[in-house]
């Protein structure tokens, strides 16, 4: 079907290959290239359409965004044009980030403005809550860990989104990654005065933009700063936990704080984190996404993680209908309080030095942990017990592979020494504090895995793919990392003494020159700045 973009058209639906609208006579193919097929949504300033790009082979799907203000007053039209042009400029400015929509085209026709963007297929977080109910605590941690790095990317380019909310975060269907959309409210000039002096008033914009309830006071007063996006993300988390919009919650009449604590049952750590994100005063609120990520690194209650250092679990699985189902990694309990209590117990066990228990699904794969070792299925009877002291038998390669295939992602604290895990594919798994001494991980796919404080002393990681792996405080002494892909890996405080990094790709990795000075490198080593290394000791 071809859909007419003329807002005054009385019958916009047309035949698929039609070029002229049969109802109003408008062209149906913009710039002889973009054919709208259906409407996706309407906002206060623009309408979005699903479209086909007939100028490319295969006619790939894209999104057309058309400036269409509800009010036609001259000052509103001028404001709309400014917002629209700002969105186009910002989309070009933020670059090609894999979790931000790409700007494909930008033009005006007959005093109408159009953006053409990459189409992100999936459901918004708002749609997920409406279909399947509120998120549990681990799922909210997942959202924080994916969205905060996006905000850090934007803020690093002096861009404030100003409209963070569940309806503007899409879980991309193809890979379950969260994508931040709708940059119509962005501000690309930061109020440095408000950052330095949060109590001073200085208006940087001529109009307030944002969604009431999700936007903080300083943004509605036309003084947005980086911390404004942090507040909006905090309100988004409250919506995900409760299913309630800000307008459905009350406010403290004295402080102006959102009254949310009585509506959620989460751990004290998450309460404190959200409380600091939702402070009305800029002096008390987290100032940046990096500050929130640093706070997350001090907490470790959940599964496999990324740059924040907190382990995160798998995103919710999708059924064909789009509803959220629950993976074995995150079994659905009878109530949110029961789920939270279970996770808090696991968190307390981890903090006290006890071995974190495996999930029920993992027990089904590798045998109940209380069963005598001789009765385990898939476990090596000659294996030693875990050094954590809880009587767990060590895992075998088959047990790991089987468990991962069944949806298990949390292997934190496990004793995996001397195992042959060559060519294993374990992306996004959590091996926090795992023991990998002398383990063979050659050619393994370990993208985005959490190896915080893991021990790789003497391990063979040759040609392993460790893109975006979290390896803070990991012990890589004498590990063989020749040819390994460590691009964008987080290696802060990792021990690289004697590690062989000849031919390794460290582009974008987080580590210091001091750390590298203890490792072996050569002219094939790609340094964090993207340049080749000098002749070394390999």
C-alpha positions, 0 to 999 in steps of 0.5 A: 500500500502507498500512503499519502503524506498530505495531512489534508488528504481525505483518503490517504490509502492508495494502491502499492505502485500508485505514484499519484494519490487518487484522493488529493493528487499529491505525489506518493514518492518523495524525491522519486525515492521514498514511498510511505506505506503506513503511518507509525505515529503522531506527535505534537510537532511531527508525524512518522511513517514507515516507508520503502527506499526505492532508490536502493536494491531490495527497497529497504525499510526506513522511517520518514518523519514529517514536520506537522505541528498541531497548532499553526500559529506562526511562532509555533511553526517557527519553533517546530522548524527549529526543533526539526532542524536541530534533530537533523543536525544532532543525528548527524553530529552523534555519529554512527552508534549501533544503538542510536538511529542513523540519519539517512536523508534530510530535505524540505519540499514545498516548505515541508520538512522531512527526515529519513531515518533507519527503521528500528523494528521492535517494541518500546519499553512502554509497550512491553510493560503494557503487554506483560506487566512491570519489570522486575529488579534485574530487568531494570538493572539491564535497562540502566546498563544499556541506556547509561552508556548511550547517554554518556555517548550523547553527553560526550558530544554535548547533546542532551536528549531531553525526552528520555521515557519508556516510549522512546526506548525500543528493544530492537527485535533482531538482537534485543539491544535497546535503542534510544529514539526521537531526538526532536527535543535534543539540545546541543548547547549545554548550560555550563552556568547551571552545571557550575551553579545549579541554583542560578537561573539562566535561560538557554532556550526559548521554550521548554521541551520534554514530557511532563512528569518525566522531565525534571524541574530545571528542564521545564524551567528551560535550563536543561543540563546533562543531569536532566536526562539522568532524572528522566531515566530515573522516572523511566525506571519507576514506570518500568517497576510499577507500570504507573506514569508520573501523573499517576503518582503523588509528589511531596508538597514540600520538597517536590520529590516524586513519591515512588518508594511505597510503590516499589519493592526493590533492594536497598541498593537500587532504592538508593541509586534511583533516589539519587537519580531523582533528586529535585536539586541538581546539587544532590542528583547524579551529574552525569551518566558516568557517575551513575555507572560508577555507582553501579560498579559498587553493586553486584547483585545480578547477572552478566554485565558490561561497562558498568561492572554490574552483572546483568541478565539476559533481556526478556525473550520474545514470543511471536506475538511480541509479548515478553516471556521469561528465560531460565536465567530469570524464572518468573516467581509468583510475586515481585517481592518473592523475586526480589527476596531471592535476588537479595539473598543471592546478593548477600551470599556473594558479598559474604564470600559464599558461592552464588547459587545457580538457577533452577534451570542450571540445576536441571542441566548439571544436577542438584547441587546438594546431590553427592558428586558421584550422581552428577550428570554431565560433571567430571567425577575427577574434578575438584570441588569449588574453592568457594567451599560450598561443596559444588562440583566443578563444571565440565565443558559439556555442562557449560555448553548445555547450560548456555544453550538452555539460557543460563548466563550466570557462571559467576565465581565458578572454578573453570581452571584447566578446561578446554573451552576452545571455540566456545561461543559464550557472548554476554555470559557472566564470569565475574570472579571466575577462575580460568587459570591455564584454561584454553579459550582459543578462538572463543566468542566472548563478546560483551562478557563480564570477567570482572576480577576473574583470574586468567593467569596462564590462560590461552586466549589466542584469537578470542573475540573479547569485544566490549568485554568487562575485565576490570581488575581481572588477572591476565598475568602471563595470559596468551592474548595474541591476535585477540580482539579486545576492542572497546574492552574495559580493562581498567586496573587489570593485571597485564604483567607478562600478558602476550598482546602481540597482534591483539586489537585494543582499539577503544579499550579502556586501559592505561599506558602503564598497564601496557608497559608490563605486557608484550606487544609488537608492531601488529598490536593495535593500541587504544588510540587505533594506531599500531604499536612499536616493535616489541618483545614478542 
